[in-house]
């Protein structure tokens, strides 16, 4: 009896470490399995600054005393955008325009539109918008917005358009290829219009005209937009960018 009891006690004593070792082995296997699943799980992809590390994009960080005009900003950004496009496999082209169509209480905001072949909803769209956001939504001091493939630029009609219909123009064909041409043909008429309160008109070599007006800032912003004129050779669209006159 004593021998049988001692035999059973010894077997029980040997079984305890065996069960502990088995439990430890199972726990180790579970931990390894969890680590394997964790390693295989998709990790969040951080967006890349597409302008960083591109030599041609160093111009984006240049500080100036005088703010660049829209066309100057578009011209200066062109080499950078071309280099970025080659890097990411898409075309990018900056042009002056309006970031949103003007509506009541929210006049059209002039800025740079980045026309592109970027697919909507793609990671590349996310990265470019992230890169713009890192720069306060601006390029070379001008507000900027990406237009993805197939997206149309917002349209805004300037309140200068009705005033142009009141301008008498002799029936002569004129060449209108720049903002300077627009000012030359229509400037004196627009300055005389009391509803506009225009005190200055400045044309650029592109089809953009900067208007200074005595109207309040919100009323001045209503002049932002496009006008269409026909100097005799067909309709031409001109971009009007307004600002209150310096007091």
C-alpha positions in Angstrom: 0.0 0.0 0.0 2.8 2.4 1.0 4.7 1.6 -2.2 1.6 2.2 -4.4 1.0 5.5 -2.6 4.6 6.6 -3.2 4.4 5.7 -6.9 1.2 7.7 -7.4 2.6 10.7 -5.6 5.8 10.7 -7.7 3.7 10.5 -10.9 1.6 13.5 -9.8 4.7 15.5 -8.9 6.1 14.8 -12.4 2.8 15.8 -14.1 2.8 19.4 -12.5 5.9 20.7 -14.3 4.8 19.0 -17.5 1.4 20.8 -17.5 3.2 24.1 -16.6 5.6 23.6 -19.5 2.7 22.8 -21.9 0.9 26.0 -20.7 4.0 28.0 -21.2 4.5 26.6 -24.7 0.9 27.4 -25.6 1.3 31.0 -24.3 4.5 31.4 -26.2 2.9 30.2 -29.4 -0.1 32.5 -29.0 2.3 35.5 -28.5 4.3 34.5 -31.6 1.1 34.2 -33.5 -0.1 37.6 -32.4 3.2 39.2 -33.3 3.0 37.6 -36.7 -0.5 38.9 -37.3 0.6 42.3 -36.1 3.5 42.4 -38.6 1.2 41.3 -41.4 -1.5 43.8 -40.6 -1.6 46.9 -43.0 -0.1 50.0 -41.4 -1.3 53.5 -42.0 0.6 55.3 -44.8 1.8 58.7 -44.0 1.4 61.3 -46.8 4.5 62.5 -48.6 5.3 66.2 -49.2 5.6 66.0 -53.0 7.5 69.3 -53.1 10.2 68.3 -50.6 13.5 67.3 -52.0 12.8 68.7 -55.5 15.5 71.3 -56.4 13.1 73.2 -58.7 10.7 73.7 -55.8 13.2 75.7 -53.7 11.5 78.8 -55.1 8.4 78.0 -53.0 10.3 79.0 -49.9 11.7 82.3 -51.3 10.7 85.3 -49.2 9.9 88.6 -51.0 9.0 92.1 -49.9 6.5 92.6 -52.7 3.8 89.9 -53.1 3.9 88.0 -56.4 1.0 88.6 -58.8 -1.1 85.6 -59.8 0.6 85.3 -63.2 4.1 85.8 -61.7 3.3 83.1 -59.1 2.1 80.8 -61.9 5.2 81.4 -64.0 7.6 80.9 -61.0 5.8 77.7 -59.9 5.9 76.2 -63.4 9.4 74.5 -63.3 8.6 73.1 -59.8 5.3 71.7 -60.9 6.8 70.2 -64.0 9.5 68.5 -61.9 6.9 67.2 -59.4 4.8 65.9 -62.3 7.7 64.0 -63.7 8.4 62.6 -60.2 4.8 61.3 -59.6 3.8 60.5 -63.1 1.1 63.2 -63.6 0.9 66.6 -65.2 0.5 69.7 -63.0 -0.1 73.2 -64.4 -0.7 76.4 -62.4 -3.0 79.0 -63.9 -4.7 82.1 -62.4 -8.4 81.5 -61.6 -10.9 81.5 -58.9 -10.9 78.9 -56.1 -14.7 78.9 -55.8 -17.5 80.5 -57.7 -18.8 83.7 -56.0 -22.1 83.3 -54.1 -24.1 85.7 -51.9 -22.0 86.4 -48.8 -18.9 84.6 -50.2 -17.3 86.4 -53.2 -15.1 84.6 -55.6 -11.5 84.2 -54.3 -8.7 84.6 -56.8 -5.8 82.2 -56.6 -3.8 79.5 -58.4 -5.6 76.5 -59.9 -3.4 73.5 -60.3 -4.9 71.7 -63.3 -3.8 68.1 -63.3 -4.2 64.6 -64.5 -4.3 63.3 -61.0 -7.0 60.6 -60.5 -9.8 61.7 -58.1 -9.7 59.9 -54.7 -6.1 58.7 -55.3 -3.3 58.7 -52.8 -1.5 61.2 -55.0 -4.4 63.6 -54.7 -4.2 63.2 -50.9 -0.4 63.9 -51.0 -0.6 67.0 -53.1 -3.4 68.4 -51.0 -1.4 67.6 -47.9 1.6 69.3 -49.4 -0.5 72.5 -50.1 -1.9 72.4 -46.5 1.6 72.3 -45.1 2.1 75.6 -46.8 -1.1 77.2 -45.5 -2.9 76.3 -48.7 -0.7 78.7 -50.7 2.0 78.7 -53.3 4.3 81.7 -53.6 1.9 83.6 -51.4 -1.2 83.0 -53.5 -4.1 80.7 -52.4 -3.9 77.5 -54.4 -6.3 74.6 -55.1 -5.8 71.3 -56.9 -8.1 70.4 -59.8 -8.1 66.6 -60.3 -8.6 64.9 -63.7 -12.0 65.9 -65.2 -12.7 68.6 -62.6 -13.8 71.9 -64.1 -12.4 75.3 -62.9 -15.0 77.2 -60.8 -16.6 80.1 -62.8 -17.4 83.5 -61.5 -18.9 86.4 -63.4 -17.6 89.8 -62.4 -20.1 92.6 -61.7 -18.0 94.7 -64.1 -19.8 92.8 -66.9 -23.0 94.9 -67.0 -20.9 98.1 -67.0 -19.1 96.9 -70.1 -22.4 96.8 -72.0 -22.7 100.5 -71.3 -19.4 101.3 -73.0 -19.7 102.6 -76.5 -17.0 101.1 -78.8 -16.5 102.2 -82.4 -17.1 99.3 -84.8 -13.4 98.6 -85.4 -11.5 95.3 -85.0 -9.0 95.5 -82.1 -6.5 92.9 -81.0 -6.9 92.0 -77.3 -4.2 89.7 -76.1 -3.3 91.1 -72.7 -4.7 93.0 -69.7 -3.0 96.1 -70.9 -5.0 95.9 -74.1 -8.2 95.6 -72.1 -7.3 98.7 -70.0 -6.4 100.6 -73.2 -9.8 99.8 -74.8 -12.2 99.8 -71.9 -10.4 101.6 -69.0 -11.7 105.1 -69.5 -15.3 103.9 -69.8 -15.1 101.9 -66.7 -13.5 104.7 -64.7 -16.4 106.9 -65.5 -19.0 104.4 -64.3 -20.2 105.7 -60.9 -21.5 102.3 -59.8 -18.0 100.8 -59.9 -16.1 103.5 -58.1 -12.9 102.5 -60.0 -9.9 104.6 -59.2 -7.2 102.5 -60.9 -6.9 99.8 -63.5 -3.7 97.8 -64.0 -3.3 95.3 -66.8 -0.9 92.4 -67.0 0.7 90.7 -70.0 -1.8 87.9 -69.5 -5.5 88.4 -69.7 -5.8 89.6 -66.1 -6.7 93.1 -64.9 -6.3 94.4 -61.3 -9.0 96.9 -60.4 -8.8 99.4 -57.5 -12.1 100.7 -56.2 -13.3 103.1 -53.6 -16.1 100.6 -52.6 -16.0 98.7 -49.3 -13.9 95.5 -49.2 -17.0 93.2 -49.5 -18.4 95.2 -52.3 -15.0 95.4 -54.0 -14.8 91.6 -53.8 -18.0 91.4 -55.8 -16.0 92.7 -58.8 -13.9 89.5 -58.8 -14.7 87.3 -61.7 -14.5 87.0 -65.4 -15.8 89.3 -68.1 -16.3 88.5 -71.7 -15.8 91.2 -74.4 -15.7 91.2 -78.1 -13.2 93.7 -79.5 -14.3 92.8 -83.0 -12.4 89.6 -83.7 -14.5 87.3 -81.4 -15.2 87.0 -77.7 -12.3 87.2 -75.2 -12.5 86.3 -71.6 -10.6 88.6 -69.1 -10.1 87.9 -65.4 -10.9 90.8 -63.0 -9.2 90.9 -59.6 -10.4 93.7 -57.4 -9.1 95.3 -54.3 -10.1 98.4 -52.2 -8.0 101.5 -53.1 -5.4 102.5 -50.6 -6.7 105.3 -48.3 
